[in-house]
Amino acid sequence: MLDKVVYGVAGAAGVSVVAWRTMFPWINHDLKIMKVQKRLKTEKDKDFESGELLIDRFEKHVYNQPKKPFIIFEGNIFTYEYIDQQANRVANIVKTWGLSAGETVAMMIYNEPAFVWTFLGLQKMGIAAALINFNLRQKQLSHSVNVSGAKAFIVGPGAELFDAVHAEEGEFGGMPIYIQGCSPNQLPSGYISFEDLMAASSVAGVDASVRAAVTLMTPACYIYTSGTTGMPKPAPIIHLRAMNIGLAIANVSSKDIVYTVLPLYHSSGDLGLKGTIKPGATMVLRRKFSASHFWEECCRYRVTIIQYIGELFRYLLSRPESPEEKNHQIRAAFGNGLRRDIWEQVQARFRIPQIIEFFGATEGNTLLFNLSNRPGAVGRLSPLLQRLNPTYQTLVKYDIATAEPIRDSNGHCIEIKPGEKGLFISAFAPEMKEFNFYKASREANEKKRVRNVFKKGDSYFNFGDIFYLDRDYFVYFVDRIGDTFRWKGENVSTTEVANILTSLDFIHDANVFGVTIPGQDGRAGMAALTLYDDKPLTPQLLRKIWKHCEENLAAYARPMFLRLQKEATLTATFKQRKVELVKEGFDINLVGDPLYFADQVTKSYIPIKQDTYSRILTTSKL
C-alpha cells in the first residue's frame, strides 16, 4: 500500500519508477520507515478500539503460556505464572489501602524481579507507579516522591535504599513507607515490612473490574526527567503509550529474548520491560551492566534483542575480543546514543545485523528511528515523511543564547535546509494539544511548548535538542540547549547541580554546563565557581566540594571539572552566560582561570596541569 502511494505519485507525474528512484535516491529509506509506521499505527488503532491495557495483555499471556520464562535473573527463571502470583500478592496488599484507581504509589527498587511484580501488582489495581531513580538522595529523593502525589512509598530490598529513605525521615508528608526484604524486627518504628505483608497475602487474582475506571488516557506510570526548574519532574506515561512503547519498532515477537541492563526506572529500561510484556516475550534482566559478562550471557540465554545506550558499546569495544561476541543470535540492537565514530566498528566487530538507533524524550510527543543502519543517524525528516506524518516534525533555526526558536518578520519559526543544524520540534495532535507532559506546574509545561509556530494557534513540543540534517534527510544529534545536558545516559539539570553547590557556605555562585571530552559520549559536568571574599580553592575546600557532591548528587550528575572565577560570567540582564565557558571547556591552553578535575583516587578535586590534561584526553573510561 505504501509503495502504491509513492509509485502513484510518480505515475501521476508521468515519471517511471526507475526515474523516480534516480531523482530521489533516498526514497528507499523512507519506504522502510513508512512500512514500520503503518504497522505501528495498525497496532495502535487496534489497541485504542479494544481499550486493552498492558496489564490485561500480561494476564492473557499468563493464561495462555503460564510456564513460559518471563524474567531470567541471575541464573533463575521466573515464569509468567510465578510473576503473576507475586503481582497478585502485591495487588491484594494494595487493595487494603483504600486507594482509588488512578491514584499514585511511588516505588524505588533496583533492577530485579521484585520491580516487575511490584509494578504489575499496582497495575492490577489501576494504580499509577511513580518510578523513583534509586540513585537519588536527600532533597532530590523526597521531592521526587512528594511531587508525584503518591499515597504510599514502596522501597525495594537493599540497605543502601533504606538508608537513603531513612536519611530523609519526616520529609515524605507522613505517607506510609513499606520496605521490601526486611522483617518487622529489622526495621525501626515508622516503617512497615512489605516482606511480612507479602508472606501473608493471597496469590488469588483480583478482578479486572477494580480498574474499570482506568482508560488508555490514564497514566500507567510516571517516569522522571531533569529539566530547567532544577528538580526531577514526573512525566505521565499513559496506558495507550505503554501499550505502544518504542521497542515495537524492532517487531519483537513472543519468540524473542530481550537483554536489558538499563535501569527499569528510566525510559530506556522501561520500554524494554513493556516491549517484552506486550508480545509475551522473555527478558534477561541484569542488576547492572557488566562488560565482562555481556556477550557470554547473550550467548548463554540465546538473546535476540539487546538494548543499549552509546556508552555501553564503548565499554564493550575496550574489552579484549572473544568468540562469544561474534557467535551470538542477536538480530537487532535497539537504543540511542551510538555515535558515528564507533558505529561501523561496533557493527563489524560484533556482527549485529541491524542497529536501530532512535530518538525520543520521556515527556515528548514523537519518536524518530533509523532503520537503514546509517552510522550516527537518529532518524529521518524527509519531505515525504513530513507530508505523510499526521503530526508534523521539523527542525527550526534557534538562538543559542536564549535557547529559543528564531522568528521571521511574521513571528513564525524558520525551517532549516539540508546541510544545516536546527532545533527539533514536533506538532501536537489535536486531541493532545493541551496535554500536560509533566505532573508539575503550568509554567513547567508551558516552557516545553512552542506556540504560533507556522500559523496562529498551532502548538509544538520543544525537545531542546539540536540536530543536523544531511542531504539525504537523515538527522543526527548534535547537542542539547538550555539548562540540561546528557552524561552517562542520564539527563543532568544544571540548575539542580548549581543549587547543590551553592548550598556550601563558601560558594557564592555556580554556573553549571556540559563540556565535550574526545572519545566520550554526551557532555561531562563542569561548574564555574565564584567564592565569597575571593577565597582560593584550598585542598580542604576541594575535598569539601567532593564530599558534598558525593552525598547530594547521583554519580552521573557530579561535576567532573571545576573552574574558579574571580567574577561570574553574566549577561547584561545578570543571567548566567555559558556560551564562552562551554567553548573553552577545560582546555588549559584557552582558560586562564584555575581548573580542577574530579580525581577518584584522592577522592577530591585536583589542579589540572599538563600531565592531568593529557591523561583526561587519552583515558577511555571516565
SEKEMI-373305 format. One record per residue (C-alpha): residue number from 0; residue in one letter; x, y, z. Coordinates in steps of 0.1 Angstrom, whole numbers. Example, Ala and Ser with C-alpha at 12.3 -4.5 7.8 and 13.67 -1.06 7.14 Angstrom:
BEGIN
R   nr  rest     c1     c2     c3
R    0     A    123    -45     78
R    1     S    137    -11     71
This chain:
BEGIN
R   nr  rest     c1     c2     c3
R    0     M      0      0      0
R    1     L     28     24      9
R    2     D     47     16    -22
R    3     K     15     23    -42
R    4     V     13     57    -26
R    5     V     48     66    -37
R    6     Y     45     50    -71
R    7     G     11     66    -77
R    8     V     27    100    -71
R    9     A     54     90    -96
R   10     G     29     78   -122
R   11     A      8    109   -118
R   12     A     39    130   -126
R   13     G     45    108   -157
R   14     V     77     95   -143
R   15     S     89     59   -143
R   16     V     97     42   -110
R   17     V    134     39   -121
R   18     A    135     76   -128
R   19     W    118     84    -95
R   20     R    144     64    -76
R   21     T    171     82    -96
R   22     M    158    116    -89
R   23     F    151    108    -52
R   24     P    177     82    -42
R   25     W    167     84     -6
R   26     I    131     71    -13
R   27     N    140     35     -2
R   28     H    149     48     33
R   29     D    115     64     35
R   30     L     97     32     25
R   31     K    114     13     53
R   32     I    102     39     78
R   33     M     67     41     63
R   34     K     62      3     65
R   35     V     70      3    102
R   36     Q     49     33    108
R   37     K     19     17     91
R   38     R     24    -15    113
R   39     L     26      6    144
R   40     K     -4     27    136
R   41     T    -24     -5    129
R   42     E    -15    -19    163
R   43     K    -22     14    180
R   44     D    -56     16    163
R   45     K    -65    -19    174
R   46     D    -54    -11    210
R   47     F    -74     21    210
R   48     E   -105      3    197
R   49     S   -102    -26    222
R   50     G    -93     -4    252
R   51     E    -70    -32    264
R   52     L    -44    -22    289
R   53     L     -9    -36    292
R   54     I    -19    -55    324
R   55     D    -48    -71    305
R   56     R    -24    -83    279
R   57     F      0    -96    306
R   58     E    -28   -116    322
R   59     K    -37   -131    288
R   60     H     -1   -143    285
R   61     V     -3   -158    320
R   62     Y    -34   -178    309
R   63     N    -20   -189    276
R   64     Q     16   -195    285
R   65     P     19   -199    323
R   66     K     51   -219    323
R   67     K     70   -197    298
R   68     P    100   -179    311
R   69     F     92   -142    316
R   70     I    122   -129    336
R   71     I    156   -146    337
R   72     F    176   -131    365
R   73     E    210   -142    379
R   74     G    205   -177    366
R   75     N    170   -181    379
R   76     I    139   -184    357
R   77     F    107   -166    367
R   78     T     77   -178    347
R   79     Y     47   -157    337
R   80     E     27   -177    362
R   81     Y     51   -171    391
R   82     I     54   -133    384
R   83     D     16   -131    382
R   84     Q     12   -148    416
R   85     Q     37   -124    432
R   86     A     19    -94    415
R   87     N    -14   -108    429
R   88     R      1   -107    463
R   89     V     11    -70    458
R   90     A    -24    -62    444
R   91     N    -41    -78    474
R   92     I    -20    -58    498
R   93     V    -27    -25    479
R   94     K    -64    -33    479
R   95     T    -64    -29    517
R   96     W    -50      6    515
R   97     G    -83     20    503
R   98     L    -69     38    472
R   99     S    -89     45    441
R  100     A    -79     36    406
R  101     G    -59     64    390
R  102     E    -41     73    423
R  103     T     -3     70    426
R  104     V     21     49    446
R  105     A     59     56    444
R  106     M     83     27    441
R  107     M    121     27    443
R  108     I    135     -7    435
R  109     Y    167    -20    419
R  110     N    167    -40    386
R  111     E    153    -73    399
R  112     P    121    -94    396
R  113     A    106    -75    426
R  114     F    105    -44    405
R  115     V     85    -62    379
R  116     W     59    -78    401
R  117     T     55    -47    423
R  118     F     48    -26    391
R  119     L     24    -52    377
R  120     G      6    -55    411
R  121     L      0    -18    411
R  122     Q    -13    -20    375
R  123     K    -38    -47    385
R  124     M    -53    -22    409
R  125     G    -53      6    383
R  126     I    -27     24    404
R  127     A     -1     46    386
R  128     A     35     38    397
R  129     A     59     67    402
R  130     L     93     51    392
R  131     I    119     67    415
R  132     N    155     67    405
R  133     F    174     46    430
R  134     N    205     69    427
R  135     L    186     99    443
R  136     R    195    111    477
R  137     Q    183    137    502
R  138     K    161    165    489
R  139     Q    161    152    453
R  140     L    146    119    467
R  141     S    119    134    489
R  142     H    110    159    463
R  143     S    106    133    436
R  144     V     83    111    458
R  145     N     62    141    471
R  146     V     57    158    437
R  147     S     42    126    423
R  148     G     13    129    447
R  149     A     20     94    459
R  150     K     -2     79    486
R  151     A     24     54    497
R  152     F     60     46    490
R  153     I     74     10    484
R  154     V    111      7    488
R  155     G    130    -23    474
R  156     P    154    -46    492
R  157     G    189    -33    500
R  158     A    205    -14    529
R  159     E    215     15    506
R  160     L    179     21    496
R  161     F    167     21    532
R  162     D    195     43    543
R  163     A    186     69    516
R  164     V    150     69    527
R  165     H    158     69    564
R  166     A    181    100    559
R  167     E    150    119    547
R  168     E    128    107    575
R  169     G    100    132    581
R  170     E    102    147    546
R  171     F     76    124    530
R  172     G     45    142    543
R  173     G     35    113    566
R  174     M     28     88    538
R  175     P     32     52    548
R  176     I     66     37    537
R  177     Y     68      0    530
R  178     I    102    -18    530
R  179     Q    109    -49    510
R  180     G    134    -75    521
R  181     C    131    -68    558
R  182     S    111    -84    586
R  183     P     94    -61    611
R  184     N    120    -67    638
R  185     Q    147    -54    614
R  186     L    130    -21    609
R  187     P    129     10    632
R  188     S     94     23    641
R  189     G     77     43    614
R  190     Y     83     18    586
R  191     I     62    -12    575
R  192     S     76    -46    564
R  193     F     63    -53    529
R  194     E     80    -87    532
R  195     D     57    -96    561
R  196     L     27    -84    542
R  197     M     37   -105    511
R  198     A     41   -136    531
R  199     A      5   -133    544
R  200     S    -11   -121    511
R  201     S    -31   -143    488
R  202     V    -20   -153    453
R  203     A    -56   -152    442
R  204     G    -61   -128    413
R  205     V    -81    -95    416
R  206     D   -110    -90    393
R  207     A   -103    -66    364
R  208     S   -134    -46    375
R  209     V   -113    -29    402
R  210     R    -96     -9    374
R  211     A   -127     -3    353
R  212     A   -123     35    357
R  213     V    -89     34    341
R  214     T    -88     43    304
R  215     L    -60     43    278
R  216     M    -55     80    285
R  217     T    -50     74    323
R  218     P    -13     75    335
R  219     A      1     40    339
R  220     C     33     53    355
R  221     Y     54     84    359
R  222     I     90     85    347
R  223     Y    112    113    358
R  224     T    131    138    337
R  225     S    155    165    347
R  226     G    147    200    333
R  227     T    152    236    337
R  228     T    134    240    370
R  229     G    162    222    388
R  230     M    144    192    403
R  231     P    133    159    387
R  232     K     98    162    372
R  233     P     74    132    367
R  234     A     62    128    332
R  235     P     30    107    328
R  236     I     32     76    306
R  237     I     -5     70    296
R  238     H    -17     34    291
R  239     L    -20     39    254
R  240     R     17     48    251
R  241     A     26     20    275
R  242     M      9     -4    250
R  243     N     28     11    221
R  244     I     62     16    235
R  245     G     93     21    212
R  246     L    106    -15    213
R  247     A     78    -24    189
R  248     I     99     -8    162
R  249     A    121    -39    163
R  250     N     90    -60    157
R  251     V     95    -80    189
R  252     S     75   -113    189
R  253     S     68   -139    216
R  254     K     99   -158    203
R  255     D    123   -130    211
R  256     I    146   -129    241
R  257     V    154    -93    252
R  258     Y    186    -85    272
R  259     T    181    -55    295
R  260     V    209    -40    316
R  261     L    194     -5    317
R  262     P    176      7    348
R  263     L    139      0    348
R  264     Y    130     33    363
R  265     H    145     50    332
R  266     S    125     54    300
R  267     S    151     32    282
R  268     G    147      2    305
R  269     D    110      8    309
R  270     L    104      4    271
R  271     G    123    -29    273
R  272     L    100    -42    300
R  273     K     68    -30    284
R  274     G     81    -41    250
R  275     T     86    -76    263
R  276     I     52    -78    280
R  277     K     31    -68    250
R  278     P     41    -97    227
R  279     G     47   -122    256
R  280     A     84   -124    251
R  281     T    112   -132    276
R  282     M    135   -107    293
R  283     V    170   -114    306
R  284     L    173    -88    333
R  285     R    206    -77    348
R  286     R    211    -57    380
R  287     K    236    -35    362
R  288     F    257    -36    331
R  289     S    288    -57    330
R  290     A    311    -55    300
R  291     S    330    -87    310
R  292     H    297   -108    312
R  293     F    277    -92    284
R  294     W    285   -114    254
R  295     E    288   -146    275
R  296     E    252   -140    288
R  297     C    239   -131    254
R  298     C    251   -165    241
R  299     R    240   -185    272
R  300     Y    204   -172    271
R  301     R    202   -171    233
R  302     V    194   -134    233
R  303     T    179   -120    201
R  304     I    174    -83    210
R  305     I    197    -61    230
R  306     Q    192    -26    244
R  307     Y    219     -1    246
R  308     I    230     34    252
R  309     G    260     48    235
R  310     E    284     44    264
R  311     L    277      7    266
R  312     F    293     -1    233
R  313     R    324     20    242
R  314     Y    330     -2    272
R  315     L    325    -34    251
R  316     L    349    -22    225
R  317     S    376    -16    251
R  318     R    374    -53    261
R  319     P    396    -80    245
R  320     E    379    -98    216
R  321     S    361   -130    225
R  322     P    344   -158    205
R  323     E    310   -150    221
R  324     E    309   -115    207
R  325     K    305   -130    172
R  326     N    287   -163    179
R  327     H    255   -149    194
R  328     Q    220   -150    180
R  329     I    213   -112    182
R  330     R    192    -99    153
R  331     A    189    -63    164
R  332     A    203    -37    188
R  333     F    178    -10    199
R  334     G    188     21    217
R  335     N    202     56    215
R  336     G    235     75    218
R  337     L    256     53    195
R  338     R    278     79    178
R  339     R    291     79    143
R  340     D    327     75    152
R  341     I    323     39    166
R  342     W    291     28    147
R  343     E    308      8    119
R  344     Q    333     -6    143
R  345     V    305    -19    165
R  346     Q    287    -34    136
R  347     A    317    -51    121
R  348     R    333    -64    153
R  349     F    301    -76    170
R  350     R    283    -87    138
R  351     I    249    -72    147
R  352     P    227    -74    116
R  353     Q    206    -43    125
R  354     I    212    -13    148
R  355     I    180      6    154
R  356     E    190     40    167
R  357     F    161     60    180
R  358     F    154     94    194
R  359     G    127    104    218
R  360     A    120    121    252
R  361     T    103    107    282
R  362     E     78    136    280
R  363     G     80    140    243
R  364     N     52    135    217
R  365     T     70    117    190
R  366     L     98     91    182
R  367     L    124     91    154
R  368     F    142     60    144
R  369     N    169     49    119
R  370     L    162     16    101
R  371     S    189     20     74
R  372     N    220     13     95
R  373     R    231     48     86
R  374     P    260     55    111
R  375     G    251     81    137
R  376     A    216     89    124
R  377     V    188     91    148
R  378     G    160     91    122
R  379     R    147    108     91
R  380     L    129    141     83
R  381     S    123    139     45
R  382     P     97    159     27
R  383     L     77    128     20
R  384     L     77    116     56
R  385     Q     69    150     69
R  386     R     39    153     45
R  387     L     25    119     54
R  388     N     30    122     92
R  389     P     -2    134    109
R  390     T     19    153    135
R  391     Y     44    175    116
R  392     Q     80    172    128
R  393     T    108    196    117
R  394     L    140    215    125
R  395     V    139    253    130
R  396     K    165    280    134
R  397     Y    173    288    170
R  398     D    191    314    192
R  399     I    219    296    211
R  400     A    220    323    237
R  401     T    183    322    246
R  402     A    176    285    236
R  403     E    145    297    218
R  404     P    134    295    181
R  405     I    142    324    159
R  406     R    111    341    144
R  407     D    107    358    110
R  408     S     90    392    104
R  409     N     56    375    107
R  410     G     65    360    140
R  411     H     68    325    126
R  412     C     96    299    131
R  413     I    121    294    103
R  414     E    127    259     90
R  415     I    163    249     82
R  416     K    176    234     49
R  417     P    196    202     44
R  418     G    232    208     55
R  419     E    222    230     84
R  420     K    215    225    122
R  421     G    182    232    138
R  422     L    161    228    169
R  423     F    138    198    168
R  424     I    101    204    174
R  425     S     70    183    169
R  426     A     34    193    165
R  427     F      7    181    189
R  428     A    -22    161    176
R  429     P    -55    180    181
R  430     E    -66    157    210
R  431     M    -32    162    227
R  432     K    -29    200    221
R  433     E    -32    209    258
R  434     F    -19    177    273
R  435     N      3    182    304
R  436     F     35    163    298
R  437     Y     47    170    334
R  438     K     29    164    366
R  439     A     40    198    376
R  440     S     31    235    374
R  441     R     15    250    343
R  442     E     47    271    339
R  443     A     69    239    337
R  444     N     46    225    310
R  445     E     45    258    290
R  446     K     83    260    289
R  447     K     84    230    267
R  448     R     57    242    243
R  449     V     62    265    213
R  450     R     30    283    201
R  451     N     21    300    169
R  452     V     50    282    151
R  453     F     38    284    115
R  454     K      3    297    119
R  455     K    -18    312    147
R  456     G    -30    288    173
R  457     D     -7    258    165
R  458     S     13    242    192
R  459     Y     46    222    191
R  460     F     67    204    216
R  461     N    102    218    220
R  462     F    127    189    226
R  463     G    155    212    234
R  464     D    178    192    211
R  465     I    198    203    181
R  466     F    200    180    151
R  467     Y    220    182    118
R  468     L    200    174     86
R  469     D    221    159     58
R  470     R    214    159     21
R  471     D    196    125     23
R  472     Y    173    138     50
R  473     F    189    118     78
R  474     V    191    136    111
R  475     Y    220    134    136
R  476     F    220    145    173
R  477     V    244    174    178
R  478     D    237    189    213
R  479     R    212    199    239
R  480     I    205    235    245
R  481     G    191    253    276
R  482     D    197    240    311
R  483     T    200    203    306
R  484     F    228    182    292
R  485     R    233    144    289
R  486     W    260    123    306
R  487     K    263     86    312
R  488     G    229     81    295
R  489     E    212    104    321
R  490     N    199    140    318
R  491     V    216    164    342
R  492     S    198    196    353
R  493     T    223    224    355
R  494     T    201    243    379
R  495     E    198    213    402
R  496     V    236    209    404
R  497     A    241    246    409
R  498     N    217    247    438
R  499     I    236    218    455
R  500     L    269    235    450
R  501     T    258    269    463
R  502     S    244    254    494
R  503     L    280    253    506
R  504     D    287    284    526
R  505     F    318    294    508
R  506     I    305    292    472
R  507     H    289    325    461
R  508     D    278    313    426
R  509     A    279    282    404
R  510     N    274    283    366
R  511     V    270    246    356
R  512     F    272    233    320
R  513     G    283    203    300
R  514     V    316    200    281
R  515     T    327    175    255
R  516     I    356    151    260
R  517     P    372    135    230
R  518     G    362     98    227
R  519     Q    333    102    252
R  520     D    296    103    246
R  521     G    275    131    259
R  522     R    288    160    280
R  523     A    306    159    313
R  524     G    296    183    340
R  525     M    316    214    347
R  526     A    310    242    372
R  527     A    324    277    370
R  528     L    326    288    407
R  529     T    329    322    424
R  530     L    337    322    461
R  531     Y    328    346    488
R  532     D    356    371    497
R  533     D    376    360    466
R  534     K    389    330    485
R  535     P    413    305    469
R  536     L    402    268    464
R  537     T    424    252    490
R  538     P    428    214    492
R  539     Q    405    214    522
R  540     L    377    232    503
R  541     L    382    210    473
R  542     R    377    179    495
R  543     K    345    195    509
R  544     I    331    201    475
R  545     W    338    164    466
R  546     K    322    151    497
R  547     H    292    174    494
R  548     C    286    163    458
R  549     E    291    126    467
R  550     E    264    129    494
R  551     N    239    150    475
R  552     L    242    141    438
R  553     A    239    110    418
R  554     A    273     99    403
R  555     Y    264    110    368
R  556     A    254    145    380
R  557     R    286    153    399
R  558     P    308    179    382
R  559     M    338    164    366
R  560     F    355    197    362
R  561     L    357    230    383
R  562     R    367    264    372
R  563     L    375    291    397
R  564     Q    365    326    385
R  565     K    370    359    402
R  566     E    338    372    387
R  567     A    308    353    373
R  568     T    302    353    336
R  569     L    268    372    333
R  570     T    247    387    306
R  571     A    236    424    306
R  572     T    205    413    324
R  573     F    225    394    351
R  574     K    217    359    338
R  575     Q    245    333    337
R  576     R    262    331    304
R  577     K    275    298    293
R  578     V    285    301    256
R  579     E    321    312    261
R  580     L    326    288    291
R  581     V    313    258    271
R  582     K    336    267    242
R  583     E    367    269    264
R  584     G    358    239    284
R  585     F    387    225    305
R  586     D    413    234    279
R  587     I    443    247    298
R  588     N    455    264    266
R  589     L    424    285    265
R  590     V    415    290    301
R  591     G    435    314    324
R  592     D    415    306    355
R  593     P    424    277    378
R  594     L    409    244    367
R  595     Y    403    212    387
R  596     F    394    176    379
R  597     A    374    151    400
R  598     D    401    125    410
R  599     Q    387     91    420
R  600     V    420     81    437
R  601     T    423    110    461
R  602     K    385    115    465
R  603     S    389    152    458
R  604     Y    393    177    430
R  605     I    429    182    419
R  606     P    445    210    398
R  607     I    446    203    361
R  608     K    482    206    349
R  609     Q    496    194    316
R  610     D    500    158    326
R  611     T    465    157    341
R  612     Y    451    173    309
R  613     S    468    148    287
R  614     R    456    119    308
R  615     I    420    131    306
R  616     L    422    133    268
R  617     T    436     98    264
R  618     T    416     79    291
R  619     S    388     57    276
R  620     K    369     53    308
R  621     L    359     84    329
